[in-house]
Amino acid sequence: MKSQKKSFLKRVNVSSVQDALRNSLVASLQRNRTYKDGVQNFDREPLRRAIQRKLQIMESLYSNPVSDESHINNIVEISKSLSTEFGYLLVGGRFRIGTSQKALNLFAKFLWCLNDNWPTPPHCPLDGKILKQVSIYEPWTKLDSRKKYQAWINRLRKHAHNMNFTSIAEWELSAWNKLG
């Protein structure tokens, strides 16, 4: 797994927690219609800083193993709090669960890959390539249901188990590296 982690970090050019924060933010917002039409770049900055602050808070929590339920609660809480604070900027007034999971799951993956003593993340970042591996063709960018998120995770977990991986994080890292 160590070589898989190094390969991933090299490919995405991440070598520090700051790089991880920046990459997680960009990956969660790119190819994702997050903002209402007409929202200017300077108006987006407070939301971007708020996302990064939320991820920084999560860093200390994820230095120890996090349960499935706690992790999903964290994803939902990020979504709710950012929707409340920045809904006026966002499509549908929502910072969707799909966007929240992408930011937090990717950041947790980076922390795990950057530090050999870090616990394995409870989930993995969901994106189109990974979802297609389990025949889910719905866009992660529109996901805004805790129940659907849990169903997707359960499907991925079953697939990872069938592929003889001990966690979906390990399976996803291997799959992502192979998919290019």
DRENTORTI-488211 format. One record per residue (C-alpha): residue in one letter; x, y, z. Coordinates in nm, 4 decimals. Example, Ala and Ser with C-alpha at 12.3 -4.5 7.8 and 13.67 -1.06 7.14 Angstrom:
<atoms>
   residuo          x          y          z
         A     1.2300    -0.4500     0.7800
         S     1.3670    -0.1060     0.7140
</atoms>
This chain:
<atoms>
   residuo          x          y          z
         M     0.0000     0.0000     0.0000
         K     0.2930     0.2318     0.0692
         S     0.3987     0.2334    -0.2977
         Q     0.0359     0.2942    -0.4037
         K     0.0227     0.5969    -0.1739
         K     0.3495     0.7386    -0.3060
         S     0.2409     0.6854    -0.6650
         F    -0.0873     0.8666    -0.6025
         L     0.0796     1.1625    -0.4292
         K     0.3357     1.1966    -0.7052
         R     0.0715     1.1847    -0.9763
         V    -0.1381     1.4601    -0.8191
         N     0.1682     1.6604    -0.7090
         V     0.0791     1.6695    -0.3393
         S     0.3599     1.6668    -0.0816
         S     0.2169     1.8608     0.2134
         V    -0.1042     1.9224     0.4059
         Q    -0.1284     2.2649     0.2370
         D    -0.1112     2.0973    -0.1049
         A    -0.3766     1.8519     0.0148
         L    -0.6083     2.1319     0.1245
         R    -0.5689     2.3138    -0.2063
         N    -0.6164     1.9976    -0.4149
         S    -0.9213     1.8853    -0.2136
         L    -1.0844     2.2238    -0.2603
         V    -1.0187     2.2366    -0.6349
         A    -1.1276     1.8751    -0.6933
         S    -1.4540     1.9238    -0.5037
         L    -1.5472     2.2403    -0.6946
         Q    -1.4185     2.1767    -1.0490
         R    -1.6568     2.0141    -1.2958
         N    -1.9260     2.0850    -1.0401
         R    -2.1890     2.3534    -1.0859
         T    -2.1703     2.4866    -0.7308
         Y    -2.2389     2.8584    -0.7704
         K    -2.5441     3.0409    -0.8987
         D    -2.5066     3.2136    -1.2333
         G    -2.3367     3.5505    -1.2078
         V    -2.1395     3.4836    -0.8881
         Q    -1.8008     3.6473    -0.9392
         N    -1.4671     3.4932    -0.8374
         F    -1.4111     3.7446    -0.5567
         D    -1.7534     3.6515    -0.4124
         R    -1.6480     3.2835    -0.4037
         E    -1.3429     3.3370    -0.1835
         P    -1.5222     3.3417     0.1555
         L    -1.6799     3.0027     0.0777
         R    -1.3463     2.8584    -0.0347
         R    -1.1795     2.9770     0.2864
         A    -1.4666     2.8315     0.4913
         I    -1.4272     2.4911     0.3200
         Q    -1.0561     2.4930     0.3965
         R    -1.1222     2.5848     0.7629
         K    -1.3695     2.2965     0.7919
         L    -1.1142     2.0556     0.6479
         Q    -0.8440     2.1842     0.8833
         I    -1.0744     2.1181     1.1791
         M    -1.1323     1.7656     1.0496
         E    -0.7579     1.6992     1.0291
         S    -0.7238     1.6525     1.4046
         L    -1.0387     1.4367     1.4216
         Y    -0.9116     1.2048     1.1490
         S    -0.5738     1.1457     1.3151
         N    -0.7612     0.8674     1.4995
         P    -0.9979     0.6133     1.3430
         V    -1.3404     0.7598     1.2633
         S    -1.6555     0.5487     1.2566
         D    -1.8820     0.5294     0.9530
         E    -2.1591     0.7126     1.1365
         S    -1.9312     0.9914     1.2591
         H    -1.7839     1.0325     0.9129
         I    -2.1237     1.0618     0.7476
         N    -2.2322     1.3045     1.0207
         N    -1.9233     1.5164     0.9428
         I    -2.0061     1.5192     0.5706
         V    -2.3670     1.6183     0.6394
         E    -2.2628     1.8841     0.8924
         I    -2.0213     2.0439     0.6453
         S    -2.2980     2.0463     0.3858
         K    -2.5557     2.1960     0.6226
         S    -2.3339     2.4624     0.7759
         L    -2.1958     2.5831     0.4422
         S    -2.5469     2.5827     0.2939
         T    -2.6691     2.7954     0.5841
         E    -2.3825     3.0421     0.5627
         F    -2.3383     3.0609     0.1845
         G    -2.6692     2.9444     0.0383
         Y    -2.7162     3.2820    -0.1307
         L    -2.4196     3.1952    -0.3584
         L    -2.5068     2.8318    -0.4279
         V    -2.7182     2.6525    -0.6852
         G    -3.0393     2.5568    -0.5071
         G    -2.9081     2.7278    -0.1958
         R    -2.7166     2.4081    -0.1121
         F    -2.3595     2.2966    -0.0617
         R    -2.4504     1.9455    -0.1676
         I    -2.3481     1.6277     0.0130
         G    -2.1686     1.5167    -0.3036
         T    -1.9454     1.8226    -0.2904
         S    -1.8928     1.7891     0.0833
         Q    -1.7995     1.4198     0.0597
         K    -1.5569     1.4872    -0.2216
         A    -1.3720     1.7541    -0.0209
         L    -1.3608     1.5591     0.3066
         N    -1.2981     1.2132     0.1598
         L    -1.0193     1.3402    -0.0631
         F    -0.8584     1.5349     0.2205
         A    -0.8742     1.2263     0.4470
         K    -0.7177     1.0221     0.1648
         F    -0.4338     1.2732     0.1320
         L    -0.3663     1.2719     0.5064
         W    -0.3529     0.8908     0.5017
         C    -0.1196     0.8872     0.2030
         L     0.1076     1.1586     0.3440
         N     0.1590     0.9887     0.6813
         D     0.2349     0.6172     0.7211
         N     0.0982     0.6244     1.0773
         W    -0.2357     0.7773     0.9780
         P    -0.5469     0.5569     1.0100
         T    -0.7196     0.4339     0.6965
         P    -1.0060     0.6690     0.6033
         P    -1.3564     0.5287     0.6596
         H    -1.4615     0.6004     0.2983
         C    -1.3090     0.7120    -0.0300
         P    -1.3658     1.0084    -0.2614
         L    -1.6583     0.9391    -0.4907
         D    -1.6223     1.0479    -0.8507
         G    -1.7468     0.9282    -1.1865
         K    -1.4610     0.6848    -1.2506
         I    -1.4952     0.5166    -0.9122
         L    -1.8759     0.5018    -0.9211
         K    -1.8688     0.3423    -1.2677
         Q    -1.6654     0.0567    -1.1188
         V    -1.9840    -0.0487    -0.9360
         S    -2.2257     0.0464    -1.2168
         I    -2.3428     0.3720    -1.0611
         Y    -2.3878     0.6252    -1.3385
         E    -2.5390     0.9126    -1.1420
         P    -2.3202     1.2224    -1.1026
         W    -2.1581     1.2644    -0.7621
         T    -2.1893     1.6408    -0.8143
         K    -2.5688     1.6229    -0.7768
         L    -2.5730     1.3886    -0.4779
         D    -2.7570     1.5517    -0.1883
         S    -2.9018     1.2619     0.0095
         R    -2.7448     1.0990     0.3140
         K    -2.9392     0.7810     0.2403
         K    -2.8156     0.7605    -0.1207
         Y    -2.4589     0.8383    -0.0137
         Q    -2.4743     0.5505     0.2375
         A    -2.6156     0.3175    -0.0298
         W    -2.3301     0.4052    -0.2667
         I    -2.0737     0.3481     0.0097
         N    -2.2302     0.0117     0.0934
         R    -2.2107    -0.0895    -0.2720
         L    -1.8457     0.0160    -0.2930
         R    -1.7651    -0.1643     0.0326
         K    -1.9184    -0.4869    -0.0988
         H    -1.7213    -0.4516    -0.4232
         A    -1.3950    -0.3840    -0.2356
         H    -1.4557    -0.6885    -0.0183
         N    -1.5228    -0.9026    -0.3275
         M    -1.1936    -0.7767    -0.4694
         N    -1.0164    -0.8903    -0.1479
         F    -0.9460    -0.5441    -0.0080
         T    -0.9883    -0.4764     0.3624
         S    -1.1319    -0.1276     0.3066
         I    -1.2889     0.0821     0.0358
         A    -1.0094     0.3374     0.0841
         E    -0.7463     0.0766    -0.0072
         W    -0.9516    -0.0509    -0.3013
         E    -1.0138     0.3022    -0.4322
         L    -0.6463     0.3972    -0.4072
         S    -0.5509     0.0915    -0.6092
         A    -0.8337     0.1409    -0.8596
         W    -0.7626     0.5138    -0.9004
         N    -0.3947     0.4472    -0.9675
         K    -0.4853     0.1892    -1.2333
         L    -0.7527     0.4024    -1.3993
         G    -0.5164     0.6872    -1.4679
</atoms>
